[in-house]
Amino acid sequence: MTISLHTGIRTATVSSAWAAWDEPFLLVVTDPWAMHHARLKVADLVGAIMASVDRRLPAARRDARLIELLGGARDTTPRPFPYGITATPAEADVHRPAPAAWQQAFTAATRARDGWSVAPGPAALALIAQRCAERVAEASSCGVLVAFSDHVATSGLAPVGGWRVQLRDAPGASTALVAIDGGAISSVSCVQTGRPDRLQPFVVPATGRTVVPVWRSVAVAAADAPAASAACTGALLRGAGAPAWLEELGLPAQLVDAQGVPHAVGRWPVPA
């Protein structure tokens, strides 16, 4: 799904765009005077992360380095995950039952794997977007939006009229423009590149199982980008049961079925 940003006519935002890991990266701030330092802060953070992604390092060391860069020193204190997702204690029995399919996919997406030499998974991209937005907002005391690949994270006070995010699930497809005052939106698309009429089956990394997608695309709004990204993964794996699952979690979403018909879940942002 393609994400782009449009701000209202009464806003005084400025933006800067570039590419990281061949993915589009957009930084928007509500204070034009803050852009220079904001760009430097984001470039330093993303550059340090890119420099740390070395396929010659063992997966565990790459994982530890990414955690250190994004969240400080590794902290083994159990912490709650959002929306009812719970972490397994470190002292738990190694022979415990296997986690659910969506939990396996979430774990696999956040871990560095052997052969990872180009870019981290979607959960890591969402975490990078979130951290960048938070750090710039804290340093500059202004509203910040960061769009990295298919993840949009915001922090600070939104501009007048809110942040306007345009969603397109495939090249040439119609767009949906929504307005948000905060939080984050993540999306995922199963449309084949160059084949908008075909959906690409995906493989669950933890199990190797091939899944035929029920949804053409999924977009979820949540309090932060990592939670939204995890919910997108869970929705794809749940197939036809995704709307009820998202409704139970209280997460607004828009799911587009194979015929291109959108299905709104919960209080999905109204069209801008």
Buried (B, 14 or more C-beta within 10 A) or exposed (E): BBBBBEBBEEBEBBEBEEEBBEEBBBBBBBBEEBBEEBBEBBBEBBEEBEEBBEEEBEBEEBBBBBBEBBEEEEEEEEEEBBBEBEEEEEEEEEEEEEEEBBBBBBBBBBBBBEEBEEBBBBBBBBBBBBBBBBBBBEEBEBBBBBBBBBBBBBBBBBBEBBBBBBBBBBEEBEEBBBBBEBBBBBBBBBBEEEEBEEBEEBEBBBEEEEBEBBBBBBBBBBBBBBBBBBBBBBBBBBEEEBBEBBEEBEBBBBBBBBEBEBBBBBEBBEEB
